């Protein structure tokens, strides 16, 4: 008996999940200089190639008439963009494999909007025997992969129980990463050696590009899920900003090449490769948002696939009078829910993208956030009427 053929919705859900997973894994490989994780990214890249091939076939088979074909053409454009994101993530992973990673990049962890962390579950670990939903509630972070023996488990279930010897990879707000390192008595960052000013500025810009690329992807999927042209236009603006940042980083790297020794040329090349890949990710995100900007009507199969993915995107109206006038920092939304706030849309129509901690929340505002499904419920509790 042959394997059950996946539906278009299942294929699209898997493609979205894997492309976002690869982003987390590829940056993890670079920050933690982990070749094993980098190799897993390249395996997933090959899997994405197969998924796109299958998705193209299923999408073409789903077109019964011209109207269906028009709706599915936008879905096909989004699927192709997701595969481009995975290819760029693969290129980032290759930097880790080539050991062209800037020294002590982990020292920049505190500057990341979202952090990643690897953690070994020992016999005496407080996480041993716990379900993932409990670990995520304790840490405010999402477990996106488990290595058990030689096997990797991607997008594990909330009910999965951790065993001694497991290695888990978590992603979440940087403040949660730093707190978890502190609780374990580990240094969250490495002390970076002295760097030439041009190298220091280039690394700072690379961190900003990493943050921006992840924000753009989240906003792009938000734009199509809510079919919001304003969010799609912000994706377009940020993509242009990313182009300028890449050009500036190239200039900084060329300037740094004049003052560093030949032994560090590979690190500078690694900076360029990661920057170019981050810019390609932003280009792909713009292709996703472009579906909305062009007014292309999307087939319901895509909306269903986004809602069923591991990381959901929510737009929730603030109804709780008890939190009106408080800031995002005071509410500790990201730490309490594991949801990353992409935007706060004010009652007057203004939207604040990637809002800082001092943004005030008021009744009638809408919060756009992405994160684990269980985090969505917690966020509704905070913004709804039952939280104070």
N, C-alpha and C positions, 0 to 999 in steps of 0.2 A: 504494500500500500504506500503511495507517495505521500509526501508531506503536505499538510493543509496549506493551501495558498492563502497568503495574507490579503486582507482587504485594503483598499486605498487608504482608509482611515487609519488602520493599524500601521501601514507603511509610513504614513506622514507623521504619526505620533512618534514612531521609533526614530525617524530621521531627525525630528526636532530634539528629542531627548539625547540622542547620540552626539549631535553637533554641539549642544551645550555642554554635555559631559566632556567632550574632547577639549573644549576651551579650558575647563577647570583642570583637566589632567595635564594638558600641555604646559600651562603656566606653573602647575605644581612641579612638573619635571624640571623646569628651568630654575624655579626658586630653590628647590631642595636638591638640585643637581642629581636627579634620580633617573638613571638610564632605564631601569626596569619599567617605570611608569611611561617613559618616552616610547619604549617598544610597544606598550599596550595601545598608545595613541595611534601608532602606525597600523596596528591590527584593526582598530576601529575605522581608520580611514579606508581600508580595503572593504570593510563591511558596508560603509556608506556608499561606496561605488556600486555595490550590488543592489543596495536598497533603492538608489536612484534609478537604476536600470529597471527594476521591478515596478517602481512607482510610475515611471513613464508609460509602461505597458498598461498598467491598471487604469491610469488616467485616460489614456486613449480609448481603451475599451469602454470607459464610462460615458463617453460622449455619444448620446443617441441622436442629437440634432445640433444645429448651429448654436442654439442658446446654451446647451450644455457645454459645447466646445469653448464658447466664450468664457463661461464661468470657470472651467477647468484649466484654461490657459494661464490664469492668474495663480492657480494652485501649483501648476507645473513650474512657473517662474519662482515661486517660493521654495519649492523642493530643490530646484537647481541652486538657489542661493544658499540653502542649508548645506548642500554638498560642497560649495565653495568655502564656507566657513570651516568645514571639517578639513579641507585641503590645507587651509592656512594654519589650522591648529597642528596639522601634521608637520608643516614646515617649522613651526616653533619647537616641536618636539625634537626635530632633527638637530636643532641648535644644541639642545641638551646632550644628544648622543655624540655630537662632534666635540663636546666640551668647550664650545665657544661661548660659554656663559660668563658675563662679567663677574669678577670675583666678589664674593660676599653680597650677592644681590639680595639674599635673605635679610640683610640689614635694612632694606627698604620696606619691610613688611608693614610697618606702621603707617605707611603712606598709601597703602592699597585700600580702595573702597570696600572690596570684598577679599577675604583672605582664604587660603586653603591650608590644610594641615594634615599631616599623616600621623597616625597614632597606633602603637602596638598594644594589643590587649594581652597583658600578662596574667599569670595565675592569681596575683593579688590585686588586679585592676578593679576599680569600682564599677567598671563597665561590663565586666565578665558576667554572663548570665542575664544581662539586661536586653530587653527588646529595643530595637532602633528608635521607636517612638519615645521611649524613656530617655535614651541617650540624647536625642534631639531636644527633648524638653529640658534636660539638665544643662545642655551646652548652648542652646540657641542656634545650633548649626545643623546642617543637613548632611547625613552620611550618603555620599553619592557612589561609593564603591567599597567593596570588601575584598581583600586578598586572603583566601583560605587555602593554605598549602600552596599548591602551584596554580590554583584556579582563581580567576577574578570573577566577582559577582557585581555586575553593574546594575544600577537602579534597583537596589535591594528593597524588599518589602518592609513596611513598618513593623510587622510582627516578627521579623527575623531576629533570632537571639544570637548575641555575640559569644564566641568561644575563646578560650585561652589560645594564643598563637595567631589570632586574626590580626591583620593590619587593616585599619579603616582610613578612608580619606574623607575629610569633612570640608564643607564650604559654608561660609556665612560671613556676617559682619566682622570686620577686622577687630573690633573691640572684643568680640567673643573669642576670637583666635588668641588674642593677647591674654585674656583672662584664663583661658584653658592652659596655655603654656605656664602662666604664673601659678595656677593651682597645682600643676604637676612639678613645680620647682625647676622648670627648664627655662633657659634663656629663649625668649621669643625671637630674638634677632641675633645676628652675628656682628661683632664689632668690625666695621669696615676699615680697611687700611686707608692711608692717605692717598687721595686721588687727585690728579690734575683738575683744575676747575672746569675745563671743558668736558672731561669725562663725567664729573659729578653732575653737571647740568644735563648732559645727555641721558644719564641714568634716571635722573628726576623726570625728564620728559618721557622716557620710555614707560615709567610707572604710570604717568598721567595718560599715556596712550592706551595702556592696558585697561585702566579704569574706564576710559572713554569708549573703547571698543565693546566692552561688556554692557555698558549703559546703552549704547546704540542698538545692540542686538535686542535687549529687553524692550526698548521703546519701539523697535520695528515690529516685533510680534504684538505689542500693545496696540499699535496703529491698525493692524489688520484685524485683530480680535474685536476691537471696539469700532472699527471702521472710522477712525478719527483722523481727519485731514490735518488738523493742527499738530498732532503728535507726529504724523508722517512728515510734515514740513520741518519739524525740529530735527528729525533724523537726517533730512537733507542738509540742514545747516551744520549739524555736528559732523557729517561726512566731509563737508568742505573744510571744517576746522581741522579734521584729522589729516587731510591732504597737506595743509599748511604746516602742521606739526611734524609730519614726516620730512618735509623739505628742510625745516629748521634743524631737525635732528641730524640729517645728513650733513649739514654744514658744521654742526658741532663735532661730529665724528671726524670729519676731515681736518678740523682745527686740532682735535685731540691727537690725531695721527702725527702731527708735527712734533709733539712734546713727549709722547710715550715711547718706550723702547719697543723694539721689534717683537719682543716676547709677548707683548699685549695686543698685537695687531688682530689676532684671532678673536679677542674679546670685543674689539671694536666692530669687527665683521659680524659677530653674533648680535650686537646691538642693532645693526642695520637690518639683519634678517628678521629679527623679532618686530622691529618697527614696520617693515614692509608687510609682514604678515598681519599685523594689527590693522594696517590701513586697508588691506584686502578684506578683512573681516568687516570693516565699516562699509566698504563698497557693497559687499554682499547684503548687509543689513539694509542699505539704501534700496537695493533691488527688491527686498521684501516690502518696504514702505512704498515703493514706486507703484505697487499694485493699487494702493489707495489713492495716491496722487493722480493716477490716470483714470480713476473712477471705474476700475474693472470690478464687476460684481463677482464675489467669490462663491464658490460652491459650498453648501453647508458641510460637506465632508471635512473641509479644512477647519472650520470653527469647532467641530466635534473633536478633531484630533488635538487641537491646542488645549481644550478643556480636559482631555484625558491624559495629558503628558505629566511627567513626574514633577515638573516645576510649573505651577499655574500662575496666571496673570490675573489680577483682580482690580476692579475699580469700585471703591466703596465710599459711599457718602457719609460724612461725619454727622451723627445724629445725637451724640452724647453731650449734653450740656455741661457735664462735669469736667470734660477735658477742653472745652472751648477756652481759648486764650493761652493754652499751654503750648510749649514748643515740642518739636520732634525729639530733641535731646532729653527733655524732661519726661516724656512718655516712654522713652527707650524702646520704641517700636521694633527696631531691628533686633535688639538683644532679646526682647521678650517673645517675639514671634518667629524670628528667622527670616522674615520677609524683608526684601530690599526695596526701599521706597524709590520708585523711578520718578514720580512727579506728584506735586500737590497742585490741583486745579482749584483756584479761588472762585468765590461766588461771582466776582466781577468778570470772569472769563479768562483771567491771566492764568497761565500754567507755569509753575516753577519746576524745572527739570533738574534731577539730581540734587534735590533741595538740601541745604546745610542744616545742621542740628538746631540752629536758632530760628527756623521758620515756625511761625505760629499757626496752630490749627484752630479753625473756627467752624461753627455749625454751618452746614451747607457746602463746605469744601468737599472735594472728591480726591481721594488718595489712590494713586495707581502704584501697585506694588507687585513684585514677583517673588516666588519662593515655594516652599513645600506645601502640599495640600493641607496638612494639619495646621500650618501657620496661617492659612487664609481664615480658618475658623477663629483663631486667636485674635487676628486683626479685626475681624467683625465684632468680636466681644469688646475690644478696646474702643472702637469707633462708634459702636452701637450705643444703646441706651442703658446697658446694664453695668457699665464700668465707671469707676470713680477713682 
